[in-house]
Amino acid sequence: MLTRKEQQTYDFITRYYEKYGESPLLRQIAEGIGIKSKGVAHRYVEALIRDKKIKKLPYKHRGNIIDQKRISSSLKIKSFGKIVAGSPIDAISDKDIIELDHIFSNEKCFALKVQGNSMIEAGINDGDWVIVEKQNKPIASKIMVILIDNQEVTLKYIKQVNSETVKLIPANKDLSSKSYDTSRVSVQGVIVGQIRVY
C-alpha cells in the first residue's frame, strides 16, 4: 500500500515517462511533487522499487522505469480491419491489436532517417524512418544496416559470395549491386520496423 506521497511520486514519474520517453531526475521528481529535498524524493523512489511499482535500470543516468505493463499499454494500436489499395471494399472491423512495445521499448532498437532511393522496391522511401535492432550478423532476406570502411552507413540486403567477399544488394532496379571485401564491411543491425510521417 503506497502512501499519498509515494502515489504522487509514482503518478509524476508515469506522466513524465509517457510525455518524454525517459524517467525524470530526482531533482525533477522533487519539483514535480512539490518538495525541495532530492533525498526525500529518493526515499519515495526506493519505496516504489521495493513495492515493484517501478524498476531500477543499472548504469543509467535516468535509471528508473515505470511498470512495463503500464508502458506497453501506451504502445499498442487497435486494428480496425483491412484496407485494399485497389478496388474499394467494405471496411470490416476486427479485434486485432498491433503490439509496438517490442520496437519502442527495446533497448537494442534505434531509429534512422532514410536518405536516398536505393530501397524503394522494398517499400522504404527517402524520408522514411526505419527502426533498427542491433545485430552484428547478416540475416538472409532481411534488410540490414551496414557500415562500410568505418565511414559510410547504408541500408541494403547482404549476400555472402564467398569467405572473402560480400555483395550489397539494393532494392531498386536502376541501381547495381556492389561487392566488397568482408574486412571492409560490418553489420550494424536489422530493420524491424518503419515509420512514414505524412
ABEGO torsion letter per residue (X at the ends): XBBAAAAAAAAAAAAAAAAAGBBBBAAAAAAAAGBABAAAAAAAAAAAAAAGABBBBBGBABABBBBAAAAAAAABBBBAEBBBBBBBBBBBBBABBBBAAAAAABAABBBBBBBEAAAAAAGBBBGBBBBBBBBABBBBGBBBBBBBGGABBBBBBBBBABAABBBBBBBBAABBBBBBBAAABBBAEBBABBBBBX
